[in-house]
Amino acid sequence: MTRTRQEKQGPEEEDALCTRLKEYEGRPAATAGIGKDPVNEPMIRHWCEAMGDTNPAYTGPEAIAPPTMLQAWTMGGLSGHTSRSTAYEELLGLLDSAGYTSVVATDCEQEYLRPLRPGDRITFDALIESVSERKTTRLGTGHFVTTRMDVRVRGELAGTHRFRILKYAPAAVGRPTAERRTGQREPGERGRKERERAEQAEQAEQAEQERPRKQEQKQEREQKQEREQGREQAREQGREQGRERVGGAGADLGGRRPRPRPVVNRDNAGFWQGVAEHKLLIQRCAGCRKSRFPWLPGCNACGCQEWDTVEAVGEGTVFSHVVMHHPPFPAFSASGEGGPYAVALIELAEGVRMVGNVVGVPYDKVRIGMPVRLEFLRTDPELVLPVFRGGEG
């Protein structure tokens, strides 16, 4: 079997690589960068249209830029930036030479210190804040690289932007064929028979693996029918107890703006139809039986385009969360004053995660690991959304 470069590396080689990578921490990633365009109204308008953000603070003579556009003013576009440092290029080259040639952006953190207004000219500097030890993820094995960018206007710090990427070697997908395992065809009749035996053995193994899955599918169908009966009773009871809340004060929004409408397309229409019926439906691959969320046209684990759905039982925990202070958006807060309010990444009992509002507890009492329970909130006569009611943890 052909081994990857990372598999060939011994502990001593990996330790030596980690030592070299750590030497880049604290070194500049970009110096004396200048935004290609000043903060301007056309880009603000395009951003707001794309995001569906109609906050009046972003229009008119006293307009400010949406704070989350912070990184947009520093981007180099297709032509790139000339401010990237030699040290950062060396770091990426070192990871490439070690076999970590793929890259994916994983997350970012931003802090806003002053509003940006049309006409502001952006300058920035960035440094390599950290390089992780070798980590293994579902994508593959590699190292996380975090940079921190300081964004300024006329020398005044306007915000910071931490950006994290994973430089990795992709994990092997699927079982290699006999030809892939050897890297070449075996010659003559002997090679043909060897391939036939290998294929027969693989087919027998797959059939053996399929048997418990088919039994599991039968049991799941029977259990699903029982659960559906119980859930329907629970939904009816929930309606009677007033668990569906309409904008906090009935269908009349009291002059407040309604929440932005979700983007419904042919790939996710079934999900939103389920929500309208007070069901949280999770896709499940018909090939590998892996659950997934959000809804996708195909499985990102095995590529199969066939799927069915599983209704979530409604139990979960807070995996991570943020408290939204800015921009104020009255439609998202129970008080109608625009915030603060909690938004969490919820890990459902079915093993998938989704973003939603946490209700029923003060925003500053939301904690990682807090148990939550699914509810359905009617924000106005035309929109129902899944939310999560916090409990004692």
ChimeraX attribute file (.defattr): number of C-alpha atoms within 10 A of each C-alpha:
attribute: neighborCount
match mode: 1-to-1
recipient: residues
	/A:1	9
	/A:2	10
	/A:3	7
	/A:4	13
	/A:5	12
	/A:6	15
	/A:7	8
	/A:8	10
	/A:9	13
	/A:10	9
	/A:11	9
	/A:12	9
	/A:13	12
	/A:14	15
	/A:15	14
	/A:16	10
	/A:17	17
	/A:18	16
	/A:19	12
	/A:20	13
	/A:21	21
	/A:22	16
	/A:23	12
	/A:24	19
	/A:25	21
	/A:26	14
	/A:27	17
	/A:28	20
	/A:29	23
	/A:30	22
	/A:31	16
	/A:32	11
	/A:33	19
	/A:34	21
	/A:35	19
	/A:36	15
	/A:37	16
	/A:38	18
	/A:39	22
	/A:40	17
	/A:41	18
	/A:42	10
	/A:43	17
	/A:44	21
	/A:45	17
	/A:46	11
	/A:47	17
	/A:48	18
	/A:49	11
	/A:50	9
	/A:51	10
	/A:52	13
	/A:53	14
	/A:54	14
	/A:55	14
	/A:56	10
	/A:57	14
	/A:58	18
	/A:59	15
	/A:60	9
	/A:61	8
	/A:62	10
	/A:63	16
	/A:64	19
	/A:65	22
	/A:66	20
	/A:67	18
	/A:68	13
	/A:69	15
	/A:70	22
	/A:71	18
	/A:72	15
	/A:73	20
	/A:74	21
	/A:75	16
	/A:76	16
	/A:77	9
	/A:78	6
	/A:79	7
	/A:80	9
	/A:81	15
	/A:82	12
	/A:83	16
	/A:84	17
	/A:85	15
	/A:86	12
	/A:87	17
	/A:88	19
	/A:89	11
	/A:90	13
	/A:91	20
	/A:92	17
	/A:93	14
	/A:94	16
	/A:95	19
	/A:96	16
	/A:97	10
	/A:98	17
	/A:99	18
	/A:100	22
	/A:101	16
	/A:102	15
	/A:103	17
	/A:104	12
	/A:105	12
	/A:106	12
	/A:107	11
	/A:108	14
	/A:109	10
	/A:110	16
	/A:111	14
	/A:112	16
	/A:113	14
	/A:114	13
	/A:115	14
	/A:116	24
	/A:117	18
	/A:118	17
	/A:119	11
	/A:120	16
	/A:121	18
	/A:122	22
	/A:123	23
	/A:124	23
	/A:125	20
	/A:126	24
	/A:127	22
	/A:128	23
	/A:129	20
	/A:130	19
	/A:131	21
	/A:132	15
	/A:133	17
	/A:134	16
	/A:135	12
	/A:136	13
	/A:137	12
	/A:138	8
	/A:139	16
	/A:140	17
	/A:141	19
	/A:142	25
	/A:143	22
	/A:144	20
	/A:145	22
	/A:146	20
	/A:147	23
	/A:148	23
	/A:149	23
	/A:150	17
	/A:151	26
	/A:152	21
	/A:153	15
	/A:154	10
	/A:155	10
	/A:156	12
	/A:157	15
	/A:158	21
	/A:159	21
	/A:160	21
	/A:161	18
	/A:162	19
	/A:163	19
	/A:164	20
	/A:165	17
	/A:166	24
	/A:167	23
	/A:168	25
	/A:169	23
	/A:170	18
	/A:171	13
	/A:172	10
	/A:173	9
	/A:174	8
	/A:175	9
	/A:176	11
	/A:177	13
	/A:178	18
	/A:179	12
	/A:180	12
	/A:181	11
	/A:182	12
	/A:183	11
	/A:184	9
	/A:185	12
	/A:186	15
	/A:187	8
	/A:188	8
	/A:189	9
	/A:190	10
	/A:191	13
	/A:192	13
	/A:193	12
	/A:194	13
	/A:195	17
	/A:196	13
	/A:197	13
	/A:198	14
	/A:199	14
	/A:200	12
	/A:201	12
	/A:202	14
	/A:203	12
	/A:204	12
	/A:205	11
	/A:206	11
	/A:207	11
	/A:208	11
	/A:209	11
	/A:210	12
	/A:211	10
	/A:212	11
	/A:213	13
	/A:214	11
	/A:215	10
	/A:216	12
	/A:217	12
	/A:218	12
	/A:219	11
	/A:220	13
	/A:221	11
	/A:222	11
	/A:223	11
	/A:224	14
	/A:225	11
	/A:226	11
	/A:227	14
	/A:228	13
	/A:229	10
	/A:230	11
	/A:231	16
	/A:232	13
	/A:233	11
	/A:234	12
	/A:235	18
	/A:236	10
	/A:237	12
	/A:238	14
	/A:239	11
	/A:240	10
	/A:241	9
	/A:242	9
	/A:243	13
	/A:244	18
	/A:245	17
	/A:246	19
	/A:247	25
	/A:248	17
	/A:249	12
	/A:250	13
	/A:251	14
	/A:252	13
	/A:253	17
	/A:254	10
	/A:255	7
	/A:256	13
	/A:257	15
	/A:258	16
	/A:259	14
	/A:260	13
	/A:261	9
	/A:262	10
	/A:263	9
	/A:264	12
	/A:265	9
	/A:266	8
	/A:267	12
	/A:268	14
	/A:269	13
	/A:270	17
	/A:271	19
	/A:272	21
	/A:273	15
	/A:274	14
	/A:275	18
	/A:276	17
	/A:277	12
	/A:278	20
	/A:279	23
	/A:280	22
	/A:281	20
	/A:282	20
	/A:283	25
	/A:284	19
	/A:285	21
	/A:286	15
	/A:287	14
	/A:288	14
	/A:289	17
	/A:290	16
	/A:291	21
	/A:292	20
	/A:293	13
	/A:294	14
	/A:295	17
	/A:296	14
	/A:297	14
	/A:298	16
	/A:299	22
	/A:300	12
	/A:301	17
	/A:302	14
	/A:303	12
	/A:304	15
	/A:305	13
	/A:306	13
	/A:307	18
	/A:308	12
	/A:309	16
	/A:310	15
	/A:311	16
	/A:312	16
	/A:313	17
	/A:314	16
	/A:315	15
	/A:316	24
	/A:317	23
	/A:318	25
	/A:319	18
	/A:320	16
	/A:321	18
	/A:322	14
	/A:323	14
	/A:324	17
	/A:325	12
	/A:326	14
	/A:327	14
	/A:328	17
	/A:329	21
	/A:330	18
	/A:331	19
	/A:332	23
	/A:333	19
	/A:334	16
	/A:335	12
	/A:336	18
	/A:337	13
	/A:338	17
	/A:339	20
	/A:340	21
	/A:341	22
	/A:342	22
	/A:343	22
	/A:344	23
	/A:345	18
	/A:346	28
	/A:347	20
	/A:348	21
	/A:349	13
	/A:350	16
	/A:351	12
	/A:352	17
	/A:353	19
	/A:354	13
	/A:355	18
	/A:356	18
	/A:357	20
	/A:358	26
	/A:359	22
	/A:360	12
	/A:361	13
	/A:362	12
	/A:363	18
	/A:364	11
	/A:365	11
	/A:366	25
	/A:367	18
	/A:368	15
	/A:369	14
	/A:370	17
	/A:371	21
	/A:372	24
	/A:373	17
	/A:374	21
	/A:375	21
	/A:376	23
	/A:377	21
	/A:378	20
	/A:379	23
	/A:380	20
	/A:381	13
	/A:382	10
	/A:383	18
	/A:384	21
	/A:385	18
	/A:386	20
	/A:387	21
	/A:388	26
	/A:389	16
	/A:390	23
	/A:391	15
	/A:392	10
	/A:393	11
